[in-house]
């Protein structure tokens, strides 16, 4: 029985992944508001009732998609850096993550940008999620810059909070420019130029 149960669970995980992947593709192309549950279910090869059974609601599916995007990014990060990466390690990860996004995950990047724009107003469904995600990113960057000042790898006159907001703004803005005009904007090259320049500015 244990083997049968394991196979059922595996099929359930695979079906859920197929639904999330279908949602990523359709949300990125049509936006969340322009994509219905039925279209996602059809794309994933399941019934609308099966999709609702797995996620409970469309809003929960949207959140699952966003969490999957972050899970993939954190998986790549944890594979290459420790719990407290140095400036060089962190900046190298941002560069490689940009390269990965440009070659393999344009749909997720487009989805992130689309959903951010759709949830700018307080009270919208995912406003709090995006706000808290942005704060978490800036807090991680503040910790990175603070450690760099403490260990002497960065200048002591720096303001970690300002640098964190600057770096986060660059990342979001660079992705938007690239999504709008990928033929003219090289996402990896722009990241390399920015973080190399930032590293030079930070050195004592």
C-alpha positions in Angstrom: 0.0 0.0 0.0 2.9 2.4 0.8 4.1 2.1 -2.8 0.7 2.9 -4.2 0.3 5.8 -1.8 3.7 7.1 -2.9 2.7 6.9 -6.6 -0.5 8.8 -5.9 1.4 11.5 -4.1 3.9 11.7 -6.9 1.2 12.1 -9.5 -0.4 14.8 -7.3 2.8 16.7 -7.1 3.4 16.4 -10.9 -0.2 17.6 -11.6 0.2 20.5 -9.3 3.5 21.5 -11.0 1.8 21.3 -14.4 -1.0 23.7 -13.2 1.6 26.1 -11.8 3.6 26.0 -15.0 0.4 26.6 -17.1 -0.5 29.5 -14.9 3.0 31.0 -15.2 2.7 30.9 -19.0 -0.8 32.3 -19.3 -0.4 34.9 -16.6 2.8 36.2 -18.2 1.1 36.5 -21.6 -2.4 37.7 -20.6 -2.1 39.0 -17.1 -3.9 37.6 -14.1 -7.1 39.5 -14.7 -7.2 38.4 -18.3 -6.7 34.7 -17.5 -9.5 32.5 -16.3 -9.3 29.3 -14.3 -10.8 27.3 -17.2 -8.0 28.4 -19.5 -5.3 27.4 -17.0 -6.9 24.1 -16.4 -7.2 23.4 -20.2 -3.5 24.3 -20.6 -2.5 22.0 -17.8 -4.7 19.1 -19.1 -7.0 19.0 -16.0 -10.6 20.1 -15.2 -11.3 23.5 -13.6 -12.7 21.6 -10.5 -9.4 19.8 -10.2 -7.5 23.0 -10.2 -9.7 24.6 -7.6 -9.4 21.4 -5.5 -5.6 21.8 -5.5 -5.5 25.5 -4.8 -8.8 26.5 -3.4 -9.1 29.7 -5.5 -7.5 31.6 -8.3 -5.9 34.0 -5.8 -4.3 31.0 -4.0 -3.0 29.8 -7.4 -1.5 33.2 -8.1 0.3 33.1 -4.7 1.5 29.6 -5.5 3.0 30.8 -8.8 4.9 33.7 -7.0 6.1 31.3 -4.3 7.4 28.9 -7.0 9.3 31.7 -8.7 11.0 32.6 -5.4 11.6 28.9 -4.6 13.5 28.5 -7.8 15.6 31.6 -7.2 16.4 30.6 -3.6 17.3 27.0 -4.8 19.9 28.5 -7.2 21.2 30.8 -4.4 21.6 28.1 -1.8 23.5 26.0 -4.2 26.2 28.6 -4.7 26.5 30.7 -1.5 26.4 30.2 2.2 24.1 31.7 4.7 26.1 34.9 4.8 27.6 35.5 1.4 30.4 38.0 0.8 29.9 41.0 -1.5 31.7 39.2 -4.3 29.6 36.0 -3.9 26.3 37.9 -3.7 27.1 40.1 -6.7 28.2 37.1 -8.7 24.9 35.4 -7.9 22.9 38.3 -9.1 24.9 38.3 -12.3 24.3 34.5 -12.9 20.7 34.9 -11.9 20.2 37.5 -14.6 21.8 35.2 -17.1 19.5 32.4 -16.0 16.5 34.6 -16.3 17.4 35.8 -19.7 17.9 32.4 -21.1 15.4 30.2 -19.2 12.8 32.1 -17.3 11.5 35.1 -19.2 7.9 34.1 -18.5 8.5 34.2 -14.7 10.2 37.6 -15.0 7.3 38.9 -17.1 4.8 37.5 -14.7 6.5 39.2 -11.7 6.5 42.6 -13.5 2.9 42.2 -14.6 1.7 41.3 -11.2 3.6 44.1 -9.5 2.0 46.6 -11.7 -1.4 45.1 -11.1 -1.0 45.3 -7.3 0.5 48.7 -6.7 -2.5 50.0 -4.8 -2.9 49.2 -1.1 -5.9 46.9 -0.7 -5.3 45.0 -3.9 -5.0 41.2 -3.6 -1.2 40.9 -3.7 -0.1 44.4 -2.6 1.0 43.2 0.8 2.8 40.2 -0.6 4.9 42.3 -3.0 5.5 45.0 -0.4 6.8 42.4 2.1 8.8 40.7 -0.5 10.5 44.0 -1.4 11.2 44.7 2.2 12.7 41.3 2.7 15.0 41.7 -0.3 16.2 45.1 1.0 16.7 43.7 4.4 18.9 41.0 3.0 20.9 43.6 1.1 21.2 45.8 4.2 22.7 42.8 6.1 25.1 42.2 3.2 26.4 45.7 3.1 26.5 45.9 6.9 28.6 42.8 7.1 30.9 44.2 4.4 31.5 47.4 6.4 32.1 45.4 9.6 34.7 43.0 8.0 36.5 45.9 6.2 35.6 44.8 2.6 33.5 48.0 2.2 34.0 51.6 3.2 32.8 52.7 6.6 31.0 55.8 5.4 28.3 53.9 3.5 24.6 53.9 4.2 23.5 50.2 3.9 19.8 51.1 3.7 20.3 53.6 0.8 22.6 51.1 -1.0 20.0 48.3 -0.5 17.2 50.5 -2.0 19.5 51.5 -4.9 20.4 47.9 -5.7 16.8 46.7 -5.5 15.7 49.5 -7.7 18.3 48.6 -10.3 17.3 44.9 -10.4 13.6 45.7 -10.8 14.3 48.5 -13.4 16.8 46.4 -15.4 14.3 43.6 -15.8 11.6 46.0 -16.9 13.8 47.5 -19.6 14.9 44.1 -20.8 11.3 42.8 -21.0 10.2 45.8 -23.0 13.2 45.7 -25.4 15.2 42.5 -25.2 16.8 43.2 -28.6 18.4 46.4 -27.3 18.9 45.6 -23.6 21.3 42.8 -22.6 20.2 41.8 -19.1 23.4 40.0 -18.2 25.7 42.8 -19.5 23.7 45.5 -17.7 23.9 43.5 -14.4 27.7 42.9 -14.9 28.3 46.6 -15.5 26.2 47.8 -12.5 27.6 45.3 -9.9 31.2 45.8 -11.0 30.7 49.5 -10.7 29.0 49.2 -7.4 31.8 46.9 -6.1 34.4 49.5 -7.1 32.5 52.2 -5.3 32.2 50.1 -2.1 35.9 49.2 -1.8 37.8 51.0 0.9 
